[in-house]
Amino acid sequence: MSTNSSVSSPRIFYGWFVVAGTFAVTFVGFGCAYSFSAFLLPLQHDFAASRGSISLVFSIAGFLYFGLGVITGPLADRFGSKLLAVVGMILTGVGLGVASIAQSLIQVYAAYGFGVGLGIGCSYVPAVGAVQRWFLRRRGFASGLAVSGIGVGTLVVPPLALLLIDTLGWRQTYLVLGIFAIVVGAGMAFLIEDDPQSRGLGADGDPPSAGQAAAAAGVPISQAITSRRFVGLYAACFICSFGLFVPFVHLVPYALDHGVAQSAAVLLVGAIGVGSTAGRFLLGGLADRLGRPLSFLLMFVGMGLSFVMWLFAMSLWPLAAFALVYGVFYGGFVALAPAIVIDYFGGRHASSLIGILYTSVAFGTLIGPSAAGFVFDVSHSYTLPILLSVGAYVIATAILAVTSRVSIPH
């Protein structure tokens, strides 16, 4: 079939296939990464290590998969998002596979921390950046749908990993997840394409127009990153990131410390996934109508308030309520961040700008979960890390409100 004929009567806008490919990449990559809480205690037992030392494995991976966006974003803008996403999923699989044969904690750092970190770092920003170019009116919804793979992966993979660990052991479980990442993640990544112009289309499946072309062009990177809005976005994301991933690593151990059964405790990470999925689906579309800048600000407020809930949660159901509420606002945060960047600065350098912004999250991810673990090792309590996280959200919200000049509708 010729290109002209396929463009003249498209049955399904190809942008939704790009969303599907990105959904799979985020499902596989972050599902495997966020299953780390299921491995924390087995790794701590086998390697006779402290909780802070084990938590550092996740922090290294998180630092890399957010920090590498500053490199992989520009590479995707130059060489194409599909190539980076496929390579990233293969690296994720290899990292998990090598972690399965690690004989020391240092080898786990290298295999999981660097392998999974490099893999997600190569695939995440390029895939999410590609989605932004395919949509304009429905950008919030499409972005939310694409990254809802993170929420669904958080819901599905940790309980599955726990089941496999109980049946096969943690080593074989890492091997199974590694094969899954290569087969499903890399396979689905082939659906990703860079922009609708490659198929003779405009954003949202509309005919190409001069207005869309101007919006896609955007501003130069140097002008964007020195603007008041970008500096505010960067600072707010940097500060909030110190608490952002603490629940993914420490909620299960926290629940176990408070007498929750392990089978129920691991489901709390899945509850974050349920809330996150709902947040990405519902809040992404709602933000398209309410206004994405205001909606993004409300995500910071919601995440901070949810940590206050955690402070007083001492049993299963209050912890489940925290996990769901936190997941909703965390999911909205992840869905809207890329869309906000493209709304402000255009789509030409989408992956580059998103990658630069995500370096802010990288440093907090490196420090936050491991610092919480080391504080627990000393104090045998998570109260101080939770309180510090609440303070971080308050400061981040204030910065974002001032620099983005969001107006509250009356």
FENWOTA-V122749 format. One record per backbone hydrogen bond with DSSP energy under -0.5 kcal/mol. NH is the residue of the N-H (numbers start at 0). CO is the residue of the C=O. E is the energy in kcal/mol with one decimal. If there is no record, write none. Layout:
# FENWOTA-V122749
nh:NH co:CO e:E
nh:NH co:CO e:E
This chain:
# FENWOTA-V122749
nh:5 co:1 e:-1.8
nh:6 co:2 e:-2.0
nh:7 co:3 e:-2.2
nh:8 co:4 e:-1.1
nh:9 co:6 e:-0.7
nh:15 co:12 e:-1.9
nh:16 co:13 e:-1.2
nh:17 co:13 e:-1.7
nh:18 co:14 e:-2.1
nh:19 co:15 e:-2.0
nh:20 co:16 e:-2.5
nh:21 co:17 e:-2.3
nh:22 co:18 e:-2.8
nh:23 co:19 e:-2.2
nh:24 co:20 e:-2.1
nh:25 co:21 e:-2.7
nh:26 co:22 e:-2.7
nh:27 co:23 e:-2.7
nh:28 co:24 e:-2.6
nh:29 co:25 e:-1.8
nh:30 co:25 e:-0.6
nh:30 co:26 e:-1.4
nh:31 co:27 e:-2.1
nh:32 co:28 e:-2.0
nh:33 co:29 e:-3.2
nh:34 co:30 e:-0.6
nh:35 co:32 e:-1.3
nh:36 co:33 e:-0.7
nh:37 co:34 e:-1.6
nh:38 co:34 e:-0.7
nh:38 co:35 e:-1.2
nh:39 co:35 e:-1.0
nh:40 co:36 e:-0.5
nh:42 co:38 e:-2.6
nh:43 co:39 e:-2.5
nh:44 co:40 e:-2.5
nh:45 co:41 e:-2.7
nh:46 co:42 e:-2.3
nh:47 co:44 e:-0.6
nh:48 co:43 e:-1.3
nh:53 co:49 e:-2.0
nh:54 co:50 e:-2.4
nh:55 co:51 e:-1.3
nh:56 co:53 e:-1.4
nh:57 co:53 e:-0.7
nh:58 co:54 e:-1.9
nh:59 co:55 e:-2.6
nh:60 co:56 e:-1.9
nh:61 co:57 e:-2.9
nh:62 co:58 e:-2.7
nh:63 co:59 e:-2.1
nh:64 co:60 e:-2.7
nh:65 co:61 e:-1.7
nh:66 co:62 e:-2.7
nh:67 co:63 e:-2.7
nh:68 co:65 e:-0.8
nh:69 co:66 e:-1.3
nh:69 co:354 e:-0.6
nh:70 co:67 e:-1.9
nh:71 co:67 e:-3.0
nh:72 co:68 e:-2.4
nh:74 co:70 e:-1.7
nh:75 co:71 e:-2.4
nh:76 co:72 e:-2.2
nh:77 co:73 e:-1.5
nh:78 co:74 e:-3.8
nh:79 co:75 e:-1.9
nh:83 co:79 e:-1.2
nh:84 co:80 e:-2.5
nh:85 co:81 e:-2.6
nh:86 co:82 e:-2.3
nh:87 co:83 e:-2.4
nh:88 co:84 e:-2.1
nh:89 co:85 e:-1.9
nh:90 co:86 e:-2.4
nh:91 co:87 e:-2.2
nh:92 co:88 e:-2.1
nh:93 co:89 e:-2.4
nh:94 co:90 e:-2.7
nh:95 co:91 e:-2.2
nh:96 co:92 e:-2.3
nh:97 co:93 e:-2.7
nh:98 co:94 e:-2.0
nh:99 co:95 e:-1.2
nh:100 co:97 e:-1.4
nh:101 co:98 e:-1.3
nh:107 co:103 e:-1.5
nh:108 co:104 e:-2.5
nh:109 co:105 e:-2.2
nh:110 co:106 e:-2.9
nh:111 co:107 e:-2.1
nh:112 co:107 e:-1.4
nh:113 co:108 e:-1.3
nh:114 co:109 e:-0.8
nh:114 co:110 e:-0.9
nh:115 co:110 e:-0.6
nh:115 co:111 e:-1.6
nh:116 co:111 e:-0.9
nh:116 co:112 e:-0.8
nh:117 co:113 e:-2.7
nh:118 co:114 e:-2.3
nh:119 co:115 e:-2.7
nh:120 co:116 e:-2.1
nh:121 co:117 e:-2.1
nh:122 co:118 e:-1.5
nh:123 co:119 e:-2.9
nh:126 co:122 e:-2.0
nh:127 co:123 e:-2.7
nh:128 co:124 e:-2.7
nh:129 co:125 e:-1.8
nh:130 co:126 e:-1.5
nh:131 co:127 e:-1.4
nh:132 co:128 e:-0.9
nh:132 co:129 e:-0.7
nh:133 co:129 e:-0.8
nh:133 co:130 e:-1.0
nh:134 co:130 e:-0.6
nh:134 co:131 e:-0.7
nh:138 co:135 e:-1.2
nh:141 co:137 e:-2.9
nh:142 co:138 e:-2.9
nh:143 co:139 e:-2.2
nh:144 co:140 e:-2.7
nh:145 co:141 e:-2.5
nh:146 co:142 e:-2.4
nh:147 co:143 e:-0.8
nh:148 co:145 e:-1.1
nh:149 co:146 e:-1.8
nh:150 co:146 e:-0.7
nh:151 co:147 e:-2.8
nh:152 co:148 e:-2.5
nh:153 co:149 e:-2.2
nh:154 co:150 e:-1.7
nh:155 co:151 e:-2.6
nh:156 co:152 e:-2.3
nh:157 co:152 e:-0.5
nh:159 co:155 e:-1.6
nh:160 co:156 e:-3.4
nh:161 co:157 e:-2.5
nh:162 co:158 e:-2.3
nh:163 co:159 e:-2.5
nh:164 co:160 e:-2.8
nh:165 co:161 e:-2.3
nh:166 co:162 e:-1.5
nh:167 co:163 e:-4.3
nh:168 co:163 e:-1.0
nh:168 co:164 e:-1.1
nh:172 co:168 e:-1.6
nh:173 co:169 e:-2.0
nh:174 co:170 e:-1.7
nh:175 co:171 e:-2.4
nh:176 co:172 e:-2.5
nh:177 co:173 e:-2.1
nh:178 co:174 e:-2.1
nh:179 co:175 e:-2.2
nh:180 co:176 e:-2.3
nh:181 co:177 e:-1.7
nh:182 co:178 e:-2.6
nh:183 co:179 e:-2.2
nh:184 co:179 e:-1.0
nh:185 co:180 e:-1.3
nh:186 co:181 e:-0.6
nh:186 co:182 e:-0.7
nh:187 co:183 e:-2.5
nh:188 co:184 e:-1.6
nh:189 co:185 e:-0.6
nh:189 co:186 e:-1.0
nh:190 co:187 e:-2.0
nh:191 co:188 e:-1.5
nh:197 co:194 e:-1.3
nh:198 co:195 e:-1.8
nh:199 co:196 e:-1.6
nh:200 co:195 e:-2.4
nh:201 co:205 e:-2.9
nh:203 co:133 e:-2.7
nh:204 co:201 e:-1.6
nh:205 co:202 e:-1.7
nh:212 co:208 e:-2.1
nh:213 co:209 e:-2.2
nh:214 co:210 e:-2.2
nh:215 co:211 e:-2.6
nh:216 co:212 e:-1.6
nh:217 co:213 e:-1.4
nh:218 co:344 e:-1.9
nh:223 co:219 e:-2.3
nh:224 co:220 e:-2.7
nh:225 co:221 e:-0.8
nh:226 co:223 e:-1.5
nh:230 co:226 e:-2.3
nh:231 co:227 e:-2.3
nh:232 co:228 e:-2.6
nh:233 co:229 e:-2.9
nh:234 co:230 e:-2.5
nh:235 co:231 e:-2.6
nh:236 co:232 e:-2.5
nh:237 co:233 e:-2.4
nh:238 co:234 e:-2.3
nh:239 co:235 e:-2.3
nh:240 co:236 e:-1.5
nh:241 co:238 e:-1.1
nh:242 co:239 e:-1.5
nh:243 co:239 e:-1.0
nh:244 co:240 e:-0.6
nh:245 co:242 e:-0.9
nh:246 co:242 e:-0.6
nh:248 co:244 e:-1.1
nh:248 co:245 e:-0.6
nh:249 co:245 e:-2.9
nh:250 co:246 e:-1.9
nh:253 co:249 e:-2.4
nh:254 co:250 e:-2.4
nh:255 co:251 e:-2.5
nh:256 co:252 e:-2.5
nh:257 co:253 e:-1.0
nh:257 co:254 e:-0.6
nh:258 co:255 e:-1.7
nh:259 co:254 e:-2.5
nh:263 co:260 e:-0.6
nh:264 co:260 e:-3.0
nh:265 co:261 e:-2.2
nh:267 co:264 e:-1.7
nh:268 co:265 e:-0.8
nh:269 co:265 e:-0.9
nh:270 co:266 e:-1.9
nh:271 co:267 e:-1.7
nh:272 co:268 e:-1.8
nh:273 co:269 e:-2.3
nh:274 co:270 e:-2.6
nh:275 co:271 e:-3.0
nh:276 co:272 e:-2.6
nh:277 co:273 e:-2.3
nh:278 co:274 e:-2.8
nh:279 co:275 e:-2.4
nh:280 co:276 e:-2.3
nh:281 co:277 e:-3.1
nh:282 co:277 e:-0.5
nh:282 co:278 e:-1.6
nh:283 co:278 e:-0.7
nh:283 co:279 e:-0.7
nh:284 co:280 e:-1.0
nh:285 co:281 e:-2.2
nh:286 co:282 e:-2.5
nh:287 co:283 e:-1.0
nh:288 co:284 e:-0.7
nh:288 co:285 e:-1.0
nh:289 co:285 e:-3.0
nh:290 co:286 e:-2.3
nh:294 co:290 e:-2.2
nh:295 co:291 e:-2.4
nh:296 co:292 e:-1.9
nh:297 co:293 e:-2.0
nh:298 co:294 e:-1.2
nh:299 co:295 e:-1.1
nh:300 co:296 e:-1.6
nh:301 co:297 e:-2.5
nh:302 co:298 e:-2.4
nh:303 co:299 e:-2.2
nh:304 co:300 e:-2.3
nh:305 co:301 e:-2.0
nh:306 co:302 e:-1.5
nh:307 co:303 e:-1.0
nh:308 co:304 e:-1.4
nh:309 co:305 e:-1.8
nh:310 co:306 e:-1.8
nh:311 co:307 e:-0.8
nh:311 co:308 e:-1.0
nh:312 co:309 e:-1.3
nh:313 co:311 e:-0.6
nh:318 co:314 e:-2.1
nh:319 co:315 e:-2.5
nh:320 co:316 e:-2.4
nh:321 co:317 e:-2.3
nh:322 co:318 e:-2.6
nh:323 co:319 e:-2.4
nh:324 co:320 e:-2.5
nh:325 co:321 e:-3.2
nh:326 co:322 e:-2.3
nh:327 co:323 e:-2.1
nh:328 co:324 e:-1.8
nh:329 co:325 e:-2.9
nh:330 co:326 e:-2.8
nh:331 co:327 e:-1.9
nh:332 co:328 e:-2.2
nh:333 co:329 e:-2.4
nh:334 co:330 e:-2.2
nh:335 co:331 e:-2.3
nh:336 co:332 e:-1.9
nh:337 co:333 e:-0.7
nh:338 co:334 e:-0.6
nh:339 co:335 e:-2.8
nh:340 co:336 e:-1.8
nh:341 co:337 e:-2.0
nh:342 co:338 e:-2.6
nh:343 co:339 e:-2.2
nh:344 co:340 e:-2.4
nh:345 co:341 e:-2.3
nh:346 co:214 e:-0.9
nh:347 co:215 e:-1.6
nh:349 co:346 e:-1.7
nh:352 co:348 e:-2.7
nh:353 co:349 e:-2.5
nh:354 co:350 e:-2.4
nh:355 co:351 e:-2.2
nh:356 co:352 e:-2.5
nh:357 co:353 e:-2.3
nh:358 co:354 e:-0.7
nh:358 co:355 e:-1.0
nh:359 co:356 e:-1.6
nh:360 co:356 e:-0.6
nh:361 co:357 e:-1.6
nh:362 co:358 e:-1.4
nh:363 co:359 e:-1.0
nh:364 co:360 e:-2.3
nh:365 co:361 e:-2.0
nh:366 co:362 e:-1.8
nh:367 co:363 e:-3.5
nh:368 co:364 e:-0.6
nh:370 co:366 e:-2.7
nh:371 co:367 e:-2.5
nh:372 co:368 e:-1.8
nh:373 co:369 e:-2.4
nh:374 co:370 e:-2.6
nh:375 co:371 e:-2.0
nh:376 co:372 e:-2.2
nh:377 co:373 e:-1.4
nh:378 co:374 e:-3.1
nh:379 co:375 e:-3.3
nh:385 co:381 e:-2.0
nh:386 co:382 e:-2.5
nh:387 co:383 e:-2.6
nh:388 co:384 e:-1.9
nh:389 co:385 e:-2.1
nh:390 co:386 e:-2.2
nh:391 co:387 e:-2.1
nh:392 co:388 e:-2.1
nh:393 co:389 e:-2.0
nh:394 co:390 e:-2.2
nh:395 co:391 e:-2.6
nh:396 co:392 e:-2.5
nh:397 co:393 e:-1.9
nh:398 co:394 e:-2.2
nh:399 co:395 e:-2.4
nh:400 co:396 e:-2.4
nh:401 co:397 e:-2.0
nh:402 co:398 e:-2.5
nh:403 co:399 e:-2.2
nh:404 co:400 e:-0.7
nh:405 co:400 e:-0.7
nh:408 co:406 e:-0.6
